[in-house]
């Protein structure tokens, strides 16, 4: 059972690294079409990751007996909600090359 848990945690870590790399590529890109494509790719990796992390990790932590674990779970849930809201906000912004969109990317 421990091997499965380690594998899941490694997958989650790998997802974080991939999304981080994509965010850097988006920030460095000076082409609107490429930014749209990279943002879409990042979103398609990020949102399922958030859902899996929520189900696998945070819900269990929130239901735990340790106060620190529960707090960590609640913080993770809150962060995920903010990330989803930020992604939705950015999708609705038409100009991926604008200073405003770039600022929102930094927030994300």
C-alpha positions as CSV (number, residue, x, y, z in Angstrom):
1,X,0.0,0.0,0.0
2,X,2.9,2.4,0.8
3,X,4.2,2.0,-2.7
4,X,0.9,3.2,-4.2
5,X,0.8,6.2,-1.9
6,X,4.4,7.1,-2.8
7,X,3.5,6.8,-6.5
8,X,0.5,9.1,-6.2
9,X,2.6,11.7,-4.3
10,X,5.3,11.5,-7.0
11,X,2.7,12.0,-9.7
12,X,1.3,15.0,-7.9
13,X,4.9,16.4,-7.5
14,X,5.5,15.8,-11.2
15,X,2.3,17.7,-12.1
16,X,3.5,20.6,-10.0
17,X,6.7,20.7,-11.9
18,X,5.0,20.5,-15.3
19,X,2.6,23.3,-14.5
20,X,5.4,25.4,-13.1
21,X,7.4,25.0,-16.3
22,X,4.4,25.9,-18.4
23,X,3.7,29.0,-16.4
24,X,7.3,30.0,-17.0
25,X,7.0,29.4,-20.7
26,X,3.8,31.4,-20.9
27,X,5.4,34.3,-19.0
28,X,8.4,34.2,-21.4
29,X,6.4,34.0,-24.5
30,X,6.0,37.1,-26.7
31,X,3.4,35.6,-29.0
32,X,-0.3,35.8,-28.2
33,X,-1.2,32.6,-30.0
34,X,1.5,30.7,-28.2
35,X,0.4,32.1,-24.9
36,X,-3.2,30.9,-25.6
37,X,-1.9,27.4,-26.6
38,X,0.4,27.2,-23.5
39,X,-2.3,28.5,-21.2
40,X,-4.8,25.9,-22.5
41,X,-2.2,23.1,-22.0
42,X,-1.4,24.4,-18.5
43,X,-5.1,24.6,-17.6
44,X,-5.7,21.0,-19.0
45,X,-3.0,19.7,-16.7
46,X,-3.8,21.9,-13.7
47,X,-7.6,21.4,-13.3
48,X,-7.6,17.6,-13.2
49,X,-4.5,17.8,-10.9
50,X,-6.5,20.0,-8.5
51,X,-9.4,17.6,-8.5
52,X,-7.2,14.6,-7.9
53,X,-5.2,16.3,-5.1
54,X,-8.5,17.3,-3.5
55,X,-9.9,13.8,-3.5
56,X,-6.7,12.0,-2.7
57,X,-5.1,14.3,-0.2
58,X,-7.0,17.2,1.1
59,X,-10.3,15.5,1.9
60,X,-8.5,12.9,3.9
61,X,-6.5,15.5,5.8
62,X,-9.6,17.5,6.6
63,X,-11.2,14.4,8.0
64,X,-8.2,13.5,10.1
65,X,-7.7,13.6,13.9
66,X,-4.7,15.9,13.9
67,X,-5.4,19.6,14.0
68,X,-2.4,20.6,11.9
69,X,-3.4,18.1,9.2
70,X,-6.9,19.4,9.1
71,X,-5.7,23.0,8.8
72,X,-3.4,22.0,6.0
73,X,-6.3,20.3,4.2
74,X,-8.5,23.3,4.6
75,X,-5.8,25.6,3.4
76,X,-5.2,23.4,0.3
77,X,-9.0,23.4,-0.4
78,X,-9.1,27.2,-0.2
79,X,-6.0,27.6,-2.4
80,X,-7.5,25.3,-5.0
81,X,-10.7,27.3,-5.1
82,X,-8.7,30.5,-5.6
83,X,-6.7,28.9,-8.4
84,X,-9.8,27.8,-10.2
85,X,-11.3,31.3,-9.8
86,X,-8.1,32.8,-11.2
87,X,-8.0,30.5,-14.2
88,X,-11.7,31.3,-14.9
89,X,-10.9,35.0,-14.7
90,X,-8.0,34.7,-17.1
91,X,-10.0,32.7,-19.6
92,X,-12.4,35.6,-19.8
93,X,-9.7,38.1,-20.6
94,X,-9.3,38.5,-24.3
95,X,-5.7,39.9,-24.6
96,X,-3.1,37.5,-23.4
97,X,-0.4,40.0,-24.2
98,X,-1.9,42.8,-22.1
99,X,-0.1,44.0,-18.9
100,X,-3.3,43.1,-17.0
101,X,-3.3,39.5,-18.2
102,X,0.4,39.2,-17.5
103,X,-0.2,40.5,-13.9
104,X,-3.0,37.9,-13.4
105,X,-0.6,35.2,-14.7
106,X,1.9,36.2,-12.0
107,X,-0.9,36.0,-9.4
108,X,-1.7,32.5,-10.6
